[in-house]
Amino acid sequence: MNEYIVRTNSTEETLQFSKELAQKLQPGDVITLEGDLGAGKTTFTKGLAVGLDINKNVSSPTFTIIKEYNGRLPLYHMDVYRLEDSDEDLGFDEYFEGQGVTVVEWAHLIEDQLPEELLQIKISHGEENSRNLTITPKGKRYEMLCKELFA
């Protein structure tokens, strides 16, 4: 399994990278985001929204679990940090198999409910304002996406 590492040196660079990724996304794509509090998961999602032509302000769905945004493709933004029981059926598969792009923050908490194929992104703090994005494609669709993105 290939792994790609991207270093961004500012919030603007993180937004630009995720915007470029969004322009290659298709209906049914699933992206998982992991990282400490304040690592930039929601910032990354904001860039995806811009790349999907979403004009609404994207904020963390911490207390609602899922927020939906309409653009070129729908964006389903999930934050599962507050879920107490990952066995509870909240209908995630309807989003994963839907017509939009699904982003899941703290995805390890519902790992057993995630599709086998997805794009896994871990965001970690670097020096000063930099971030390290470790991108792991799981499945042929996401391997091809990464080859295209990093060509």
C-alpha positions as CSV (number, residue, x, y, z in Angstrom):
1,M,0.0,0.0,0.0
2,N,1.4,3.3,-1.0
3,E,1.6,6.3,1.3
4,Y,2.0,9.9,0.3
5,I,3.2,12.7,2.6
6,V,2.4,16.3,1.9
7,R,3.8,19.1,4.0
8,T,1.9,22.4,4.1
9,N,3.5,25.5,5.6
10,S,0.3,27.5,6.2
11,T,-3.4,27.3,6.5
12,E,-3.6,28.7,2.9
13,E,-1.5,25.8,1.6
14,T,-3.6,23.2,3.4
15,L,-6.7,24.8,1.9
16,Q,-5.2,24.9,-1.6
17,F,-4.1,21.2,-1.4
18,S,-7.6,20.0,-0.3
19,K,-9.2,22.2,-2.9
20,E,-7.1,20.5,-5.6
21,L,-8.1,17.1,-4.2
22,A,-11.8,18.0,-4.3
23,Q,-11.6,18.7,-8.0
24,K,-10.8,15.1,-8.6
25,L,-13.5,13.6,-6.3
26,Q,-16.5,11.6,-7.5
27,P,-19.9,10.6,-6.1
28,G,-19.4,8.0,-3.4
29,D,-15.9,9.0,-2.4
30,V,-15.1,8.6,1.3
31,I,-12.2,10.5,3.0
32,T,-11.3,9.9,6.6
33,L,-9.5,12.5,8.7
34,E,-7.5,11.8,11.8
35,G,-5.4,14.1,13.9
36,D,-5.2,15.8,17.3
37,L,-7.5,18.6,18.2
38,G,-6.5,21.6,16.3
39,A,-4.5,19.7,13.7
40,G,-6.6,21.1,10.8
41,K,-9.2,18.5,10.0
42,T,-12.0,21.1,9.6
43,T,-9.7,23.4,7.8
44,F,-8.9,20.6,5.3
45,T,-12.7,20.1,4.9
46,K,-13.2,23.8,4.2
47,G,-10.8,23.5,1.3
48,L,-12.7,20.4,0.0
49,A,-15.9,22.5,0.1
50,V,-14.3,25.3,-1.9
51,G,-13.2,22.7,-4.5
52,L,-16.7,21.3,-4.6
53,D,-18.1,24.8,-5.3
54,I,-19.9,25.0,-1.9
55,N,-20.5,28.6,-1.0
56,K,-21.6,28.0,2.6
57,N,-19.2,28.4,5.6
58,V,-18.1,24.9,6.7
59,S,-17.8,24.4,10.4
60,S,-17.2,21.3,12.6
61,P,-20.3,19.2,13.1
62,T,-19.2,18.2,16.6
63,F,-22.6,18.4,18.2
64,T,-24.7,17.4,15.2
65,I,-22.5,14.5,14.0
66,I,-23.3,15.2,10.3
67,K,-23.6,18.4,8.3
68,E,-24.6,18.4,4.6
69,Y,-23.6,21.0,2.1
70,N,-24.6,21.3,-1.6
71,G,-22.2,22.1,-4.4
72,R,-21.0,20.5,-7.6
73,L,-21.3,17.3,-5.4
74,P,-22.9,17.1,-2.0
75,L,-20.5,17.1,0.9
76,Y,-21.4,15.1,4.0
77,H,-19.2,16.2,6.8
78,M,-19.1,13.9,9.8
79,D,-17.5,14.4,13.2
80,V,-18.0,11.2,15.2
81,Y,-15.8,12.2,18.2
82,R,-18.8,12.3,20.5
83,L,-20.3,8.9,19.6
84,E,-20.4,6.8,22.7
85,D,-21.4,3.5,21.0
86,S,-19.8,2.8,17.6
87,D,-22.2,-0.2,17.2
88,E,-25.2,2.0,17.0
89,D,-26.6,2.1,13.5
90,L,-26.8,5.7,12.4
91,G,-27.2,5.0,8.7
92,F,-23.6,5.9,7.8
93,D,-23.7,3.5,4.9
94,E,-26.4,5.6,3.2
95,Y,-23.9,8.5,3.1
96,F,-20.9,6.3,2.1
97,E,-22.9,4.9,-0.8
98,G,-24.6,8.1,-1.7
99,Q,-24.2,10.7,-4.5
100,G,-21.8,12.9,-2.6
101,V,-18.4,13.0,-0.9
102,T,-18.2,11.9,2.7
103,V,-15.6,13.2,5.1
104,V,-15.3,11.5,8.5
105,E,-13.3,13.2,11.3
106,W,-12.2,10.8,14.1
107,A,-13.0,7.9,11.8
108,H,-11.2,5.3,13.9
109,L,-14.2,5.5,16.3
110,I,-16.5,3.9,13.7
111,E,-13.9,1.9,11.9
112,D,-16.2,-1.2,11.8
113,Q,-18.8,0.8,9.8
114,L,-16.4,2.3,7.3
115,P,-16.2,1.0,3.7
116,E,-13.2,-1.0,2.8
117,E,-12.2,1.4,0.1
118,L,-11.5,5.0,1.1
119,L,-8.8,7.7,1.3
120,Q,-7.3,7.9,4.7
121,I,-5.6,11.2,5.7
122,K,-3.8,11.8,9.0
123,I,-2.9,15.4,9.8
124,S,-0.2,16.1,12.3
125,H,1.5,19.3,13.5
126,G,4.9,20.1,12.1
127,E,7.1,23.1,13.0
128,E,5.4,26.4,13.6
129,N,2.3,26.5,11.3
130,S,3.2,23.6,9.1
131,R,1.2,20.4,8.8
132,N,2.1,16.9,7.6
133,L,-0.6,15.1,5.7
134,T,-0.1,11.4,5.5
135,I,-2.3,10.1,2.7
136,T,-3.1,6.4,2.4
137,P,-5.3,5.2,-0.5
138,K,-7.3,2.0,0.3
139,G,-8.6,0.4,-2.9
140,K,-8.0,0.9,-6.6
141,R,-10.2,4.0,-7.0
142,Y,-8.1,5.8,-4.4
143,E,-4.8,4.5,-5.7
144,M,-5.6,5.9,-9.1
145,L,-6.8,9.2,-7.5
146,C,-3.4,9.5,-5.7
147,K,-1.4,8.7,-8.9
148,E,-3.4,11.5,-10.6
149,L,-3.0,13.9,-7.7
150,F,0.7,13.3,-7.2
151,A,1.7,12.9,-10.9
